[in-house]
Amino acid sequence: MEILAKLEGLENLFNEKFETNGKDHQAILEQVKKNNSRTSKLECWQNRLIGGLIVSNIIILPVLFMVAKNWLGK
């Protein structure tokens, strides 16, 4: 009988811990969703900035250098 009582106490303890753990996981999941949204927005801005730098380095800067060379050369 003592063993059954101890096992029942352990079962209750495990159930209580799992319930607490489940609540904690829900709170963590909510925070992760918020952080993922912010991270996605930051990555989008980063990609736009990198794209703008690529365009300026490949297209705009060479044209400006050619115009400056022609203007200073005359």
A tleap script that builds the chain and sets N, CA, C and O, in Angstrom:
source leaprc.protein.ff14SB
mol = sequence {
  NMET GLU ILE LEU ALA LYS LEU GLU GLY LEU
  GLU ASN LEU PHE ASN GLU LYS PHE GLU THR
  ASN GLY LYS ASP HIE GLN ALA ILE LEU GLU
  GLN VAL LYS LYS ASN ASN SER ARG THR SER
  LYS LEU GLU CYS TRP GLN ASN ARG LEU ILE
  GLY GLY LEU ILE VAL SER ASN ILE ILE ILE
  LEU PRO VAL LEU PHE MET VAL ALA LYS ASN
  TRP LEU GLY CLYS
}
set mol.1.N position { 0.809 -1.193 0.000 }
set mol.1.CA position { 0.000 0.000 0.000 }
set mol.1.C position { 0.859 1.265 0.000 }
set mol.1.O position { 0.535 2.251 -0.662 }
set mol.2.N position { 1.939 1.219 0.741 }
set mol.2.CA position { 2.820 2.385 0.790 }
set mol.2.C position { 3.413 2.677 -0.576 }
set mol.2.O position { 3.543 3.833 -0.979 }
set mol.3.N position { 3.769 1.618 -1.280 }
set mol.3.CA position { 4.369 1.789 -2.614 }
set mol.3.C position { 3.355 2.420 -3.559 }
set mol.3.O position { 3.698 3.308 -4.339 }
set mol.4.N position { 2.102 1.962 -3.491 }
set mol.4.CA position { 1.062 2.529 -4.344 }
set mol.4.C position { 0.824 4.003 -4.010 }
set mol.4.O position { 0.609 4.815 -4.910 }
set mol.5.N position { 0.862 4.342 -2.752 }
set mol.5.CA position { 0.664 5.732 -2.339 }
set mol.5.C position { 1.812 6.604 -2.843 }
set mol.5.O position { 1.594 7.728 -3.296 }
set mol.6.N position { 3.029 6.082 -2.763 }
set mol.6.CA position { 4.186 6.834 -3.250 }
set mol.6.C position { 4.140 6.990 -4.765 }
set mol.6.O position { 4.470 8.050 -5.298 }
set mol.7.N position { 3.723 5.915 -5.464 }
set mol.7.CA position { 3.600 6.000 -6.919 }
set mol.7.C position { 2.521 6.998 -7.324 }
set mol.7.O position { 2.675 7.727 -8.304 }
set mol.8.N position { 1.436 7.025 -6.570 }
set mol.8.CA position { 0.371 7.980 -6.860 }
set mol.8.C position { 0.861 9.409 -6.626 }
set mol.8.O position { 0.526 10.316 -7.388 }
set mol.9.N position { 1.650 9.606 -5.578 }
set mol.9.CA position { 2.237 10.918 -5.315 }
set mol.9.C position { 3.179 11.337 -6.433 }
set mol.9.O position { 3.183 12.499 -6.839 }
set mol.10.N position { 3.971 10.404 -6.928 }
set mol.10.CA position { 4.863 10.703 -8.060 }
set mol.10.C position { 4.075 11.045 -9.315 }
set mol.10.O position { 4.437 11.954 -10.062 }
set mol.11.N position { 2.986 10.303 -9.539 }
set mol.11.CA position { 2.145 10.572 -10.710 }
set mol.11.C position { 1.558 11.980 -10.637 }
set mol.11.O position { 1.538 12.711 -11.627 }
set mol.12.N position { 1.080 12.347 -9.448 }
set mol.12.CA position { 0.531 13.699 -9.272 }
set mol.12.C position { 1.608 14.761 -9.486 }
set mol.12.O position { 1.354 15.801 -10.093 }
set mol.13.N position { 2.798 14.491 -8.987 }
set mol.13.CA position { 3.904 15.431 -9.161 }
set mol.13.C position { 4.256 15.591 -10.635 }
set mol.13.O position { 4.456 16.707 -11.112 }
set mol.14.N position { 4.330 14.472 -11.356 }
set mol.14.CA position { 4.625 14.529 -12.790 }
set mol.14.C position { 3.548 15.298 -13.545 }
set mol.14.O position { 3.858 16.125 -14.402 }
set mol.15.N position { 2.299 15.031 -13.232 }
set mol.15.CA position { 1.200 15.728 -13.909 }
set mol.15.C position { 1.266 17.233 -13.664 }
set mol.15.O position { 1.056 18.036 -14.574 }
set mol.16.N position { 1.562 17.598 -12.419 }
set mol.16.CA position { 1.673 19.013 -12.094 }
set mol.16.C position { 2.825 19.666 -12.849 }
set mol.16.O position { 2.684 20.779 -13.354 }
set mol.17.N position { 3.954 18.987 -12.928 }
set mol.17.CA position { 5.121 19.522 -13.643 }
set mol.17.C position { 4.826 19.656 -15.134 }
set mol.17.O position { 5.208 20.652 -15.749 }
set mol.18.N position { 4.155 18.676 -15.720 }
set mol.18.CA position { 3.830 18.739 -17.145 }
set mol.18.C position { 2.866 19.874 -17.448 }
set mol.18.O position { 2.990 20.530 -18.482 }
set mol.19.N position { 1.908 20.114 -16.564 }
set mol.19.CA position { 0.980 21.222 -16.766 }
set mol.19.C position { 1.718 22.561 -16.712 }
set mol.19.O position { 1.486 23.441 -17.540 }
set mol.20.N position { 2.608 22.703 -15.728 }
set mol.20.CA position { 3.396 23.932 -15.607 }
set mol.20.C position { 4.298 24.100 -16.822 }
set mol.20.O position { 4.446 25.199 -17.357 }
set mol.21.N position { 4.895 22.998 -17.246 }
set mol.21.CA position { 5.779 23.030 -18.405 }
set mol.21.C position { 5.010 23.420 -19.667 }
set mol.21.O position { 5.524 24.171 -20.496 }
set mol.22.N position { 3.795 22.921 -19.820 }
set mol.22.CA position { 2.974 23.262 -20.973 }
set mol.22.C position { 2.632 24.739 -21.010 }
set mol.22.O position { 2.633 25.355 -22.076 }
set mol.23.N position { 2.337 25.310 -19.846 }
set mol.23.CA position { 2.038 26.748 -19.781 }
set mol.23.C position { 3.270 27.571 -20.141 }
set mol.23.O position { 3.179 28.566 -20.860 }
set mol.24.N position { 4.422 27.142 -19.631 }
set mol.24.CA position { 5.668 27.846 -19.957 }
set mol.24.C position { 5.958 27.773 -21.454 }
set mol.24.O position { 6.404 28.755 -22.047 }
set mol.25.N position { 5.713 26.633 -22.060 }
set mol.25.CA position { 5.957 26.481 -23.495 }
set mol.25.C position { 5.061 27.399 -24.310 }
set mol.25.O position { 5.487 27.940 -25.331 }
set mol.26.N position { 3.820 27.579 -23.866 }
set mol.26.CA position { 2.923 28.493 -24.578 }
set mol.26.C position { 3.452 29.922 -24.531 }
set mol.26.O position { 3.407 30.641 -25.529 }
set mol.27.N position { 3.949 30.327 -23.375 }
set mol.27.CA position { 4.494 31.685 -23.243 }
set mol.27.C position { 5.737 31.850 -24.117 }
set mol.27.O position { 5.917 32.884 -24.759 }
set mol.28.N position { 6.574 30.846 -24.139 }
set mol.28.CA position { 7.785 30.897 -24.969 }
set mol.28.C position { 7.414 30.937 -26.443 }
set mol.28.O position { 8.020 31.679 -27.217 }
set mol.29.N position { 6.429 30.150 -26.833 }
set mol.29.CA position { 5.990 30.125 -28.229 }
set mol.29.C position { 5.468 31.490 -28.669 }
set mol.29.O position { 5.756 31.927 -29.784 }
set mol.30.N position { 4.716 32.162 -27.823 }
set mol.30.CA position { 4.212 33.507 -28.146 }
set mol.30.C position { 5.378 34.469 -28.377 }
set mol.30.O position { 5.360 35.253 -29.326 }
set mol.31.N position { 6.389 34.410 -27.510 }
set mol.31.CA position { 7.546 35.298 -27.634 }
set mol.31.C position { 8.345 34.986 -28.894 }
set mol.31.O position { 8.834 35.897 -29.562 }
set mol.32.N position { 8.479 33.719 -29.216 }
set mol.32.CA position { 9.220 33.325 -30.421 }
set mol.32.C position { 8.509 33.839 -31.671 }
set mol.32.O position { 9.162 34.282 -32.616 }
set mol.33.N position { 7.194 33.783 -31.682 }
set mol.33.CA position { 6.441 34.291 -32.830 }
set mol.33.C position { 6.666 35.791 -33.008 }
set mol.33.O position { 6.816 36.264 -34.134 }
set mol.34.N position { 6.691 36.544 -31.901 }
set mol.34.CA position { 6.947 37.983 -31.986 }
set mol.34.C position { 8.348 38.251 -32.522 }
set mol.34.O position { 8.537 39.098 -33.394 }
set mol.35.N position { 9.331 37.519 -31.991 }
set mol.35.CA position { 10.715 37.730 -32.413 }
set mol.35.C position { 10.921 37.339 -33.869 }
set mol.35.O position { 11.662 38.010 -34.587 }
set mol.36.N position { 10.282 36.271 -34.314 }
set mol.36.CA position { 10.420 35.862 -35.712 }
set mol.36.C position { 9.855 36.915 -36.646 }
set mol.36.O position { 10.406 37.159 -37.719 }
set mol.37.N position { 8.761 37.539 -36.245 }
set mol.37.CA position { 8.165 38.589 -37.068 }
set mol.37.C position { 9.114 39.773 -37.180 }
set mol.37.O position { 9.302 40.322 -38.266 }
set mol.38.N position { 9.714 40.170 -36.053 }
set mol.38.CA position { 10.649 41.296 -36.075 }
set mol.38.C position { 11.891 40.950 -36.886 }
set mol.38.O position { 12.406 41.784 -37.631 }
set mol.39.N position { 12.365 39.727 -36.740 }
set mol.39.CA position { 13.553 39.305 -37.470 }
set mol.39.C position { 13.273 39.299 -38.969 }
set mol.39.O position { 14.122 39.719 -39.755 }
set mol.40.N position { 12.110 38.837 -39.370 }
set mol.40.CA position { 11.762 38.812 -40.791 }
set mol.40.C position { 11.734 40.228 -41.365 }
set mol.40.O position { 12.199 40.459 -42.481 }
set mol.41.N position { 11.191 41.167 -40.606 }
set mol.41.CA position { 11.136 42.555 -41.073 }
set mol.41.C position { 12.548 43.123 -41.222 }
set mol.41.O position { 12.845 43.810 -42.199 }
set mol.42.N position { 13.413 42.834 -40.251 }
set mol.42.CA position { 14.790 43.323 -40.324 }
set mol.42.C position { 15.542 42.699 -41.497 }
set mol.42.O position { 16.321 43.376 -42.169 }
set mol.43.N position { 15.310 41.417 -41.741 }
set mol.43.CA position { 15.962 40.763 -42.872 }
set mol.43.C position { 15.477 41.354 -44.187 }
set mol.43.O position { 16.257 41.468 -45.133 }
set mol.44.N position { 14.207 41.730 -44.267 }
set mol.44.CA position { 13.675 42.357 -45.475 }
set mol.44.C position { 14.371 43.688 -45.730 }
set mol.44.O position { 14.765 43.971 -46.861 }
set mol.45.N position { 14.527 44.513 -44.688 }
set mol.45.CA position { 15.221 45.790 -44.844 }
set mol.45.C position { 16.685 45.578 -45.220 }
set mol.45.O position { 17.237 46.317 -46.035 }
set mol.46.N position { 17.307 44.571 -44.625 }
set mol.46.CA position { 18.703 44.275 -44.937 }
set mol.46.C position { 18.846 43.894 -46.410 }
set mol.46.O position { 19.778 44.344 -47.077 }
set mol.47.N position { 17.937 43.074 -46.920 }
set mol.47.CA position { 17.996 42.679 -48.326 }
set mol.47.C position { 17.787 43.874 -49.246 }
set mol.47.O position { 18.434 43.973 -50.289 }
set mol.48.N position { 16.898 44.774 -48.874 }
set mol.48.CA position { 16.682 45.979 -49.685 }
set mol.48.C position { 17.928 46.854 -49.702 }
set mol.48.O position { 18.308 47.382 -50.747 }
set mol.49.N position { 18.558 47.005 -48.552 }
set mol.49.CA position { 19.766 47.814 -48.464 }
set mol.49.C position { 20.895 47.205 -49.302 }
set mol.49.O position { 21.592 47.917 -50.024 }
set mol.50.N position { 21.065 45.910 -49.201 }
set mol.50.CA position { 22.106 45.244 -49.989 }
set mol.50.C position { 21.806 45.371 -51.482 }
set mol.50.O position { 22.717 45.604 -52.277 }
set mol.51.N position { 20.559 45.222 -51.863 }
set mol.51.CA position { 20.185 45.374 -53.270 }
set mol.51.C position { 20.464 46.783 -53.769 }
set mol.51.O position { 20.952 46.968 -54.883 }
set mol.52.N position { 20.151 47.779 -52.938 }
set mol.52.CA position { 20.435 49.165 -53.315 }
set mol.52.C position { 21.922 49.421 -53.470 }
set mol.52.O position { 22.336 50.125 -54.391 }
set mol.53.N position { 22.729 48.860 -52.584 }
set mol.53.CA position { 24.178 49.020 -52.696 }
set mol.53.C position { 24.723 48.347 -53.951 }
set mol.53.O position { 25.623 48.879 -54.601 }
set mol.54.N position { 24.194 47.204 -54.284 }
set mol.54.CA position { 24.631 46.512 -55.500 }
set mol.54.C position { 24.289 47.334 -56.731 }
set mol.54.O position { 25.120 47.498 -57.624 }
set mol.55.N position { 23.072 47.848 -56.780 }
set mol.55.CA position { 22.662 48.668 -57.925 }
set mol.55.C position { 23.530 49.914 -58.029 }
set mol.55.O position { 23.968 50.281 -59.119 }
set mol.56.N position { 23.778 50.561 -56.901 }
set mol.56.CA position { 24.587 51.784 -56.957 }
set mol.56.C position { 26.022 51.480 -57.374 }
set mol.56.O position { 26.618 52.269 -58.107 }
set mol.57.N position { 26.583 50.384 -56.939 }
set mol.57.CA position { 27.965 50.054 -57.296 }
set mol.57.C position { 28.105 49.579 -58.735 }
set mol.57.O position { 29.147 49.794 -59.354 }
set mol.58.N position { 27.097 48.953 -59.266 }
set mol.58.CA position { 27.201 48.415 -60.627 }
set mol.58.C position { 26.750 49.429 -61.674 }
set mol.58.O position { 27.342 49.499 -62.751 }
set mol.59.N position { 25.721 50.208 -61.383 }
set mol.59.CA position { 25.136 51.079 -62.409 }
set mol.59.C position { 25.450 52.555 -62.161 }
set mol.59.O position { 25.980 53.224 -63.048 }
set mol.60.N position { 25.139 53.066 -60.995 }
set mol.60.CA position { 25.180 54.500 -60.756 }
set mol.60.C position { 26.610 55.031 -60.651 }
set mol.60.O position { 26.935 56.034 -61.286 }
set mol.61.N position { 27.458 54.387 -59.873 }
set mol.61.CA position { 28.819 54.895 -59.687 }
set mol.61.C position { 29.636 54.926 -60.990 }
set mol.61.O position { 30.305 55.927 -61.249 }
set mol.62.N position { 29.607 53.880 -61.810 }
set mol.62.CA position { 30.357 53.978 -63.072 }
set mol.62.C position { 29.876 55.124 -63.969 }
set mol.62.O position { 30.683 55.786 -64.621 }
set mol.63.N position { 28.566 55.353 -63.999 }
set mol.63.CA position { 28.038 56.454 -64.813 }
set mol.63.C position { 28.523 57.791 -64.253 }
set mol.63.O position { 28.928 58.670 -65.014 }
set mol.64.N position { 28.484 57.947 -62.947 }
set mol.64.CA position { 28.972 59.185 -62.334 }
set mol.64.C position { 30.455 59.400 -62.610 }
set mol.64.O position { 30.874 60.526 -62.875 }
set mol.65.N position { 31.246 58.347 -62.552 }
set mol.65.CA position { 32.669 58.467 -62.841 }
set mol.65.C position { 32.912 58.860 -64.301 }
set mol.65.O position { 33.801 59.661 -64.587 }
set mol.66.N position { 32.132 58.304 -65.216 }
set mol.66.CA position { 32.282 58.670 -66.630 }
set mol.66.C position { 31.916 60.130 -66.850 }
set mol.66.O position { 32.602 60.832 -67.593 }
set mol.67.N position { 30.847 60.595 -66.216 }
set mol.67.CA position { 30.432 61.993 -66.356 }
set mol.67.C position { 31.500 62.907 -65.758 }
set mol.67.O position { 31.849 63.922 -66.361 }
set mol.68.N position { 32.020 62.562 -64.585 }
set mol.68.CA position { 33.057 63.381 -63.949 }
set mol.68.C position { 34.322 63.392 -64.784 }
set mol.68.O position { 34.974 64.431 -64.889 }
set mol.69.N position { 34.685 62.278 -65.376 }
set mol.69.CA position { 35.885 62.202 -66.205 }
set mol.69.C position { 35.739 63.092 -67.444 }
set mol.69.O position { 36.662 63.818 -67.815 }
set mol.70.N position { 34.569 63.022 -68.070 }
set mol.70.CA position { 34.316 63.855 -69.257 }
set mol.70.C position { 34.271 65.334 -68.885 }
set mol.70.O position { 34.762 66.171 -69.642 }
set mol.71.N position { 33.696 65.667 -67.744 }
set mol.71.CA position { 33.571 67.046 -67.325 }
set mol.71.C position { 34.941 67.624 -66.939 }
set mol.71.O position { 35.254 68.761 -67.289 }
set mol.72.N position { 35.746 66.850 -66.227 }
set mol.72.CA position { 37.066 67.330 -65.841 }
set mol.72.C position { 38.078 67.280 -66.974 }
set mol.72.O position { 39.061 68.022 -66.968 }
set mol.73.N position { 37.841 66.415 -67.934 }
set mol.73.CA position { 38.769 66.252 -69.047 }
set mol.73.C position { 38.707 67.419 -70.045 }
set mol.73.O position { 39.658 67.640 -70.796 }
set mol.74.N position { 37.624 68.144 -70.056 }
set mol.74.CA position { 37.472 69.218 -71.044 }
set mol.74.C position { 38.078 70.487 -70.593 }
set mol.74.O position { 38.031 71.484 -71.314 }
savepdb mol mol.pdb
quit
